[in-house]
Amino acid sequence: GEPPADDELTLAHKSAWDVYCVGRLARKGYRPQRQRRVYAFRNRHGFTDAADAAFEKLWTADDLTWAEIVAISDEAAAARDVVSA
């Protein structure tokens, strides 16, 4: 499915999309600034093991749909909310 317009994206979903895209570019030879992406992702999804696992899943994926990216992002954010409670 199509992602929503930029102004309708949540910051968490925008961050997840960024990780997915830049991870793919890194495998094509571009300089990815991986640690910068990790930190930005953790700021939106929490500093948890679940967020780190979600980051790796997004970073290493090649053919995710928008719905899959959102699901990974939402799962990581939900784990953050459980830890915060």
C-alpha positions as CSV (number, residue, x, y, z in Angstrom):
1,G,0.0,0.0,0.0
2,E,0.9,3.6,-0.4
3,P,2.4,5.5,2.5
4,P,0.4,8.6,3.7
5,A,1.5,12.1,2.8
6,D,4.6,13.4,4.6
7,D,2.5,15.7,6.8
8,E,0.4,12.7,8.0
9,L,3.3,10.5,9.0
10,T,4.1,10.0,12.6
11,L,7.7,10.7,13.6
12,A,8.1,7.0,14.5
13,H,7.0,5.8,11.1
14,K,9.1,8.5,9.3
15,S,12.1,7.2,11.3
16,A,11.4,3.6,10.4
17,W,11.1,4.5,6.7
18,D,14.4,6.3,6.9
19,V,16.1,3.3,8.5
20,Y,14.7,1.0,5.8
21,C,15.7,3.2,2.9
22,V,19.2,4.1,4.2
23,G,19.9,0.5,5.1
24,R,19.2,-0.4,1.5
25,L,21.4,2.4,0.2
26,A,24.2,1.2,2.5
27,R,24.2,-2.2,0.7
28,K,24.5,-0.3,-2.6
29,G,27.7,1.3,-1.4
30,Y,26.5,4.6,0.0
31,R,27.9,5.9,3.4
32,P,25.0,5.3,5.7
33,Q,25.9,7.0,9.0
34,R,24.4,4.0,10.8
35,Q,25.0,5.1,14.3
36,R,23.1,8.3,13.6
37,R,20.1,6.3,12.3
38,V,20.3,4.0,15.4
39,Y,20.1,7.0,17.7
40,A,17.2,8.6,15.8
41,F,15.3,5.4,15.7
42,R,15.8,4.8,19.5
43,N,14.6,8.3,20.2
44,R,11.3,7.5,18.5
45,H,10.9,3.9,19.5
46,G,12.6,3.6,22.9
47,F,15.9,2.5,24.1
48,T,14.9,-1.2,24.4
49,D,16.0,-4.5,23.0
50,A,12.8,-4.6,21.0
51,A,13.7,-1.3,19.3
52,D,17.2,-2.6,18.5
53,A,15.7,-5.7,17.0
54,A,13.3,-3.7,14.9
55,F,16.1,-1.4,13.7
56,E,18.1,-4.5,12.6
57,K,15.0,-5.9,10.8
58,L,14.4,-2.7,9.0
59,W,18.1,-2.0,8.2
60,T,18.7,-5.5,6.7
61,A,15.5,-5.8,4.8
62,D,15.2,-5.6,1.0
63,D,11.5,-5.8,0.1
64,L,9.2,-4.6,2.9
65,T,5.8,-3.1,2.1
66,W,4.7,0.0,3.8
67,A,2.3,-2.0,6.0
68,E,5.3,-4.2,7.2
69,I,7.4,-1.1,8.0
70,V,4.5,0.3,10.0
71,A,4.0,-3.0,11.8
72,I,7.7,-3.2,12.8
73,S,7.6,0.4,14.0
74,D,4.4,0.0,16.0
75,E,5.7,-3.2,17.6
76,A,8.9,-1.5,18.8
77,A,6.9,1.5,20.0
78,A,4.5,-0.7,21.9
79,A,7.5,-2.4,23.7
80,R,8.7,1.1,24.7
81,D,5.3,1.9,26.1
82,V,5.3,-1.3,28.2
83,V,8.7,-0.5,29.6
84,S,7.6,3.1,30.4
85,A,4.4,1.9,32.3
